[in-house]
């Protein structure tokens, strides 16, 4: 496990540490571009062909039936159902607060400006299902979409042996999602973005995925026939900042909770105490051997490194450069450092705030920006499923008051038709 010392690194070396070694979008773009082109041209036929190649899906019916939804609700085990219900309740409670409020402003007599919100009518939700099926992601996307009142919600997730598991279908059902397709990967993104006969395209796609799914989303978002996207959300990542008082068992467990997502996940440990770093690293080895998904976590830990800083402020400075998807502040008086955190998808404060709590049941959203995009993007919100519109209403006197300014600015920009759109009205008045 690699160990670095902040004060011994050059500025360039520090920047290199912030780069995600697991993500190579150049190669990912080359891989998924033909898939998008084929699905754009041949629709569902091409999408199913790729599903057969990559996921061994060889079924004739791609859409989840009403009977499958009912079977899921009737056959899901009580423990899973209860956990999903609890998580859904908390997610609903937190996200309802996000519903944006319209407002109106009387700019001056005769000029009223207002802002109103409308739901995006057609949205697509991608639920990963490669290394692990994630009903929690269904809740994180489906509940905000429902609160926003999106008219049509399309869900895509890869099937195993032609079936979607009960927890995921139950989560979809309580979110009110009925249009669910058994398809994953770049082909699912393409199908949602471009549509096909019987499956109209969506206008915005949400959801995390591996680097190929992320690459497909990015390419679809710049295609004039494609769809907008929520954010670049690729392989999972976590930064833990720990001090000498941190419990090494807790810290190691947190790091492994993200490492087990997959080989391309990245976890990072920052601390002002080399002693605690050594103890956490030792604990990592012990806990790793107990994991059923040891193989994935072990590969992920090949990209793991710890950085020893002189102060916690230095650790936070590096974390802000790294802009992690998840950030755990496991040190004394961590809440006092809240204002110093500039970049992070979701932040967990204190020793009893594990990242996995946010993944499932605190109520905050776990669909978050990765690969450094947390410096410019936030996580999924209700507002992300909506867009704002502005309105303005002017009386004759209101227009008259601002007419000179409008005419002057239009003339300065050489846009005389703009100027005339105002001046012609006053000629009529005269």
matplotlib code that plots the C-alpha trace (Angstrom):
import matplotlib.pyplot as plt

x = [0.0, 1.5, 2.3, 3.2, 4.3, 2.6, 5.6, 8.0, 5.9, 6.2, 3.2, 3.1, 3.3, 0.3, -1.7, -0.8, -2.2, -5.6, -5.9, -8.1, -5.9, -8.9, -10.6, -9.5, -12.2, -10.2, -10.4, -13.9, -15.1, -13.6, -15.4, -18.9, -19.1, -19.9, -22.5, -24.3, -24.1, -25.6, -28.4, -29.1, -29.4, -31.1, -32.8, -33.9, -32.6, -29.0, -29.4, -30.6, -27.7, -25.2, -27.2, -26.7, -23.0, -22.2, -24.9, -25.9, -29.5, -31.4, -35.0, -37.7, -39.5, -37.4, -40.0, -40.8, -44.4, -47.0, -47.0, -43.2, -43.8, -46.6, -44.5, -41.6, -43.9, -45.4, -42.1, -39.6, -38.4, -39.8, -36.4, -35.5, -39.0, -38.8, -35.3, -36.4, -39.5, -37.4, -34.9, -37.7, -39.3, -36.1, -35.2, -38.7, -38.5, -35.2, -35.9, -39.4, -37.5, -35.8, -38.9, -38.1, -40.4, -41.5, -41.3, -42.3, -40.6, -42.0, -38.9, -40.5, -43.9, -45.2, -42.5, -43.1, -40.6, -41.2, -39.6, -41.5, -40.5, -41.7, -40.9, -38.8, -41.4, -39.4, -36.5, -34.4, -33.0, -30.0, -29.6, -26.3, -26.4, -23.0, -21.0, -23.9, -27.6, -28.6, -32.2, -31.0, -30.1, -33.6, -34.9, -32.3, -33.5, -37.1, -38.2, -36.9, -38.4, -41.8, -41.6, -40.8, -43.9, -42.1, -44.7, -42.7, -40.0, -38.0, -35.8, -33.0, -31.0, -29.3, -31.0, -29.5, -30.8, -33.5, -34.8, -34.6, -34.3, -37.2, -35.7, -35.0, -38.4, -40.1, -38.1, -39.2, -42.8, -42.9, -41.3, -44.1, -41.9, -43.7, -41.7, -38.7, -36.4, -34.1, -31.0, -27.8, -24.5, -23.8, -26.6, -29.1, -27.9, -28.2, -31.7, -32.9, -31.1, -32.2, -35.3, -36.7, -40.0, -42.3, -39.8, -39.8, -36.5, -36.0, -34.7, -32.5, -30.6, -29.8, -27.7, -24.2, -22.3, -18.9, -16.6, -18.3, -21.7, -20.3, -18.6, -21.9, -23.7, -21.2, -21.3, -25.1, -25.2, -23.3, -25.2, -28.0, -30.3, -29.3, -30.3, -29.0, -27.4, -27.4, -23.6, -20.5, -20.9, -18.4, -16.6, -17.1, -14.6, -14.0, -11.5, -11.2, -9.5, -8.5, -6.6, -4.7, -8.0, -9.8, -10.8, -8.7, -11.4, -14.0, -11.7, -10.6, -14.2, -15.2, -12.4, -13.3, -17.0, -16.2, -13.3, -15.7, -17.8, -15.4, -11.8, -12.0, -13.2, -10.6, -10.2, -7.7, -6.6, -5.4, -4.0, -1.7, -0.7, 1.6, 0.8, -2.9, -2.2, -0.1, -2.8, -5.5, -3.4, -2.9, -6.6, -7.4, -5.5, -7.3, -10.8, -10.1, -9.7, -13.2, -15.0, -17.1, -16.2, -12.5, -11.5, -13.0, -11.8, -8.3, -8.0, -9.4, -6.8, -4.0, -4.9, -5.2, -2.7, -2.3, -1.0, 0.5, 0.1, 1.5, -2.0, -5.6, -5.9, -3.3, -5.4, -8.5, -6.6, -5.7, -9.2, -10.5, -8.1, -9.1, -12.9, -14.1, -17.4, -17.6, -15.6, -15.5, -14.2, -13.2, -11.4, -12.0, -14.3, -14.8, -18.0, -16.0, -14.2, -17.4, -16.9, -13.4, -14.9, -15.2, -15.4, -17.2, -20.2, -21.4, -19.6, -19.9, -19.0, -17.6, -16.7, -20.3, -21.2, -20.2, -20.5, -22.7, -25.4, -25.7, -25.7, -28.9, -30.9, -30.0, -32.1, -29.4, -28.8, -26.0, -26.0, -23.0, -20.3, -17.0, -13.6, -13.1, -16.4, -17.5, -15.6, -18.3, -21.3, -23.6, -25.4, -28.9, -31.7, -35.4, -34.4, -32.3, -35.6, -37.0, -36.1, -36.9, -38.7, -38.8, -41.7, -42.0, -45.0, -44.7, -47.3, -47.0, -45.6, -43.3, -41.8, -41.5, -39.3, -36.7, -37.0, -34.1, -31.8, -32.9, -32.6, -29.1, -27.8, -29.3, -27.7, -24.3, -24.4, -25.5, -28.8, -31.1, -34.1, -33.9, -34.0, -37.0, -38.9, -39.1, -39.1, -41.9, -44.2, -43.7, -44.3, -47.6, -48.3, -47.6]
y = [0.0, 3.3, 5.9, 9.6, 12.6, 15.8, 18.1, 15.9, 16.0, 18.6, 20.5, 18.3, 15.1, 16.3, 17.0, 13.5, 12.0, 13.6, 11.8, 8.7, 5.9, 3.6, 5.9, 6.2, 7.9, 7.9, 4.1, 4.1, 6.5, 4.3, 1.2, 2.7, 5.0, 2.2, 0.9, 4.3, 4.6, 1.2, 1.7, 5.1, 3.5, 0.2, 0.9, -2.0, -4.6, -3.3, -2.8, -6.4, -7.7, -6.0, -7.1, -10.7, -10.2, -8.4, -9.7, -13.0, -11.7, -13.7, -13.1, -11.9, -9.7, -6.8, -4.9, -5.9, -7.1, -6.0, -9.6, -9.4, -6.3, -8.0, -11.2, -9.0, -7.4, -10.7, -12.6, -10.2, -11.2, -9.2, -8.0, -6.5, -5.0, -3.3, -1.9, -0.6, 1.0, 2.7, 4.0, 5.3, 7.1, 8.9, 9.7, 11.1, 13.3, 14.8, 15.4, 16.9, 19.9, 20.4, 21.2, 24.6, 27.6, 29.9, 33.6, 36.9, 40.3, 43.7, 45.2, 48.6, 49.9, 48.2, 45.5, 42.1, 39.2, 35.8, 32.3, 29.1, 25.4, 22.6, 18.9, 17.4, 15.2, 12.2, 11.0, 7.8, 6.1, 3.8, 1.3, -0.6, -4.3, -5.6, -6.5, -5.7, -4.9, -1.6, -1.2, 1.8, 3.6, 3.0, 4.8, 7.6, 8.4, 7.3, 9.2, 12.6, 12.0, 11.2, 14.3, 16.4, 14.9, 13.7, 12.4, 9.5, 7.6, 4.9, 2.5, 0.4, -2.3, -5.5, -8.7, -11.9, -15.0, -12.9, -11.6, -8.5, -9.3, -8.8, -5.9, -3.8, -4.4, -3.7, -0.4, 0.5, -0.2, 2.0, 4.8, 4.5, 3.4, 1.0, 1.3, -0.9, -2.5, -5.5, -4.0, -2.4, -1.0, 1.5, -0.1, 0.9, 4.5, 4.6, 3.1, 5.7, 8.6, 7.8, 5.6, 3.0, 1.8, 1.5, 3.0, 6.8, 8.6, 10.4, 13.9, 13.4, 10.4, 9.9, 7.3, 6.0, 3.3, 2.0, 4.0, 2.7, 3.8, 7.2, 7.5, 6.5, 9.2, 11.8, 11.0, 10.9, 14.4, 16.0, 14.3, 16.6, 13.6, 12.4, 13.4, 15.6, 13.9, 14.5, 14.4, 12.3, 9.5, 6.7, 4.3, 4.9, 6.7, 7.7, 9.9, 9.4, 12.0, 10.6, 12.0, 10.1, 9.6, 7.9, 4.3, 2.3, -0.4, 2.2, 3.8, 0.6, -0.6, 2.6, 2.3, -1.3, -0.4, 1.6, -0.7, -3.6, -1.8, -2.9, -3.0, 0.5, 2.1, 4.2, 4.9, 7.4, 7.9, 11.3, 11.9, 14.1, 11.0, 8.4, 6.1, 6.0, 5.5, 2.4, 1.0, 1.6, -0.1, -3.1, -3.3, -3.1, -6.3, -8.1, -7.0, -7.6, -11.4, -11.5, -10.0, -12.2, -9.6, -9.7, -10.1, -6.8, -4.9, -6.3, -5.0, -1.7, -1.4, -1.6, 2.1, 2.9, 5.3, 7.2, 10.7, 11.9, 15.7, 18.1, 19.3, 18.5, 21.7, 20.3, 17.1, 19.2, 21.2, 18.1, 16.7, 19.9, 19.4, 15.7, 16.6, 13.2, 11.6, 10.7, 12.3, 11.1, 13.5, 11.1, 13.3, 15.3, 18.4, 17.6, 19.6, 22.8, 22.2, 22.1, 25.5, 24.5, 21.7, 23.2, 20.1, 16.8, 15.0, 14.0, 14.6, 12.4, 14.1, 12.2, 8.7, 7.4, 8.7, 5.8, 6.4, 3.3, 5.1, 7.7, 5.0, 3.6, 5.2, 8.7, 10.3, 12.2, 11.1, 8.7, 9.4, 11.7, 13.1, 11.2, 11.6, 15.1, 16.4, 17.2, 20.4, 21.6, 19.2, 18.4, 15.1, 14.3, 16.5, 17.1, 20.2, 18.1, 16.5, 20.0, 23.1, 26.7, 29.2, 32.9, 35.1, 38.9, 41.1, 44.8, 47.5, 50.3, 52.6, 49.9, 49.4, 53.2, 53.5, 51.0, 51.7, 54.1, 51.6, 48.7, 50.8, 52.1, 48.6, 47.1, 49.8, 49.3, 45.7, 46.4, 44.6, 47.1, 44.8, 44.5, 48.3, 48.5, 45.9, 48.6, 51.9, 50.7, 50.3, 54.0, 55.2, 53.5, 55.2, 58.6]
z = [0.0, -1.1, 1.4, 0.7, 2.7, 1.7, 2.4, 0.4, -2.8, -5.5, -6.8, -9.9, -7.8, -5.7, -8.8, -10.1, -6.9, -7.6, -11.0, -11.1, -12.5, -13.1, -15.6, -19.2, -21.1, -24.3, -24.5, -23.1, -25.8, -28.5, -27.1, -26.7, -29.7, -32.1, -29.7, -29.6, -33.4, -34.0, -31.5, -32.9, -36.4, -35.6, -32.3, -30.1, -32.4, -32.0, -28.3, -27.8, -29.9, -27.5, -24.5, -25.8, -26.3, -23.0, -20.6, -22.2, -22.4, -24.9, -24.1, -26.5, -24.0, -22.7, -20.7, -17.1, -16.9, -14.3, -13.1, -12.4, -10.3, -8.4, -7.9, -6.5, -4.0, -2.9, -2.7, -1.4, 2.0, 4.9, 6.1, 2.7, 2.2, 5.6, 4.9, 1.5, 3.1, 5.8, 3.3, 1.0, 3.9, 4.8, 1.2, 0.6, 3.8, 2.8, -0.8, -0.4, 1.2, -2.1, -4.1, -5.6, -5.0, -7.7, -7.1, -8.6, -8.4, -9.2, -10.8, -11.1, -11.8, -14.8, -15.0, -13.4, -13.6, -12.2, -12.1, -12.2, -12.3, -14.5, -14.4, -17.2, -18.9, -20.1, -17.9, -18.0, -14.9, -15.2, -12.3, -12.3, -12.1, -13.0, -9.9, -7.6, -8.1, -6.4, -5.3, -3.3, -6.5, -7.7, -4.6, -5.0, -8.5, -8.6, -5.5, -6.6, -10.1, -8.5, -6.2, -9.3, -11.0, -14.2, -16.6, -17.9, -16.1, -17.9, -16.0, -17.4, -15.6, -16.8, -16.1, -14.6, -16.3, -17.9, -14.5, -12.4, -8.7, -6.3, -4.2, -7.3, -8.7, -5.4, -5.1, -8.6, -7.8, -4.7, -6.7, -9.2, -12.1, -14.5, -17.7, -16.8, -19.4, -18.8, -20.4, -19.1, -20.2, -23.0, -25.0, -22.3, -22.3, -26.1, -26.1, -23.7, -25.5, -29.0, -28.5, -30.8, -32.2, -29.2, -26.9, -27.2, -26.3, -23.0, -22.7, -19.6, -18.3, -14.6, -12.8, -12.0, -13.8, -14.8, -17.0, -20.1, -18.9, -18.0, -21.4, -23.2, -21.2, -22.1, -25.8, -25.8, -24.1, -27.0, -29.7, -31.1, -31.2, -27.7, -24.2, -21.4, -18.4, -14.7, -14.2, -15.0, -12.4, -12.8, -10.5, -6.8, -4.6, -1.0, 0.9, 4.6, 6.8, 10.1, 13.1, 15.9, 17.8, 15.0, 15.5, 12.9, 12.7, 11.7, 9.1, 7.5, 7.3, 5.6, 3.1, 2.3, 1.9, -1.2, -2.4, -2.6, -5.3, -8.0, -9.2, -10.6, -7.4, -5.5, -1.8, -0.2, 3.4, 4.6, 8.1, 10.2, 12.1, 10.6, 13.5, 12.8, 9.1, 9.9, 12.2, 9.6, 6.9, 9.2, 9.9, 6.2, 5.6, 8.5, 7.4, 3.7, 4.3, 5.8, 2.8, 0.4, -2.3, -1.4, -5.1, -6.0, -3.0, -3.4, -6.9, -5.9, -3.1, -5.8, -6.4, -2.7, -1.1, 2.1, 2.4, 5.6, 6.2, 8.8, 9.7, 9.2, 7.2, 4.7, 4.5, 3.7, 1.2, -0.7, -0.4, -2.0, -4.9, -5.2, -5.1, -3.9, -4.4, -0.7, 2.1, 5.7, 8.4, 11.1, 13.5, 16.7, 16.4, 12.7, 12.5, 13.0, 9.7, 7.7, 6.2, 4.9, 2.7, -0.8, -3.0, -2.2, -3.4, 0.1, 3.4, 6.5, 9.8, 12.8, 13.7, 13.7, 10.2, 7.9, 4.2, 3.9, 6.0, 3.3, 0.6, 2.0, 4.6, 6.0, 3.3, 1.3, -2.3, -3.2, -6.9, -6.9, -9.2, -9.4, -11.1, -9.7, -11.1, -7.5, -8.0, -10.4, -9.9, -7.0, -6.4, -7.8, -6.4, -7.1, -9.0, -11.3, -12.6, -13.2, -15.1, -14.5, -16.8, -16.4, -17.3, -17.7, -18.2, -19.1, -19.2, -21.7, -19.1, -17.8, -21.3, -21.7, -18.6, -19.9, -23.6, -23.8, -22.1, -24.4, -27.5, -26.5, -25.7, -28.9, -31.0, -29.3, -30.2, -33.8, -33.4, -34.9, -35.2, -31.4, -31.1, -33.5, -31.6, -28.9, -30.9, -33.3, -30.4, -29.4, -32.9, -32.7, -29.3, -30.9]

ax = plt.figure().add_subplot(projection="3d")
ax.plot(x, y, z, "-o")
ax.set_aspect("equal")
plt.show()
